Amino acid sequence: MCFAALSFVGGVVYAALNEDGKEEIAIARGITLEQLNPLLIRGPVELVPGVRREEGRELLALMGKLL
């Protein structure tokens, strides 16, 4: 349901990258946009990684999730 909601938005901007966090917090491991986008009714999602990455890393550190 979350990915369907994202298809209405069309894009996601996020700060921290998978390699910034501990292994157990990785989400949707192994799923690619090429696999996901054809399943979305409203159209493809675009991911924009690393925006304000340092701030994202600081948040992960506060939560004890930073490598």
Secondary structure, DSSP 8 states (H G I E B T S, - for coil): -HHHHHHHH-EEE-SS-GGGB-GGG--STT--HHHHGGG-SS---EEETTTTHHHHHHHHHHTT-B-
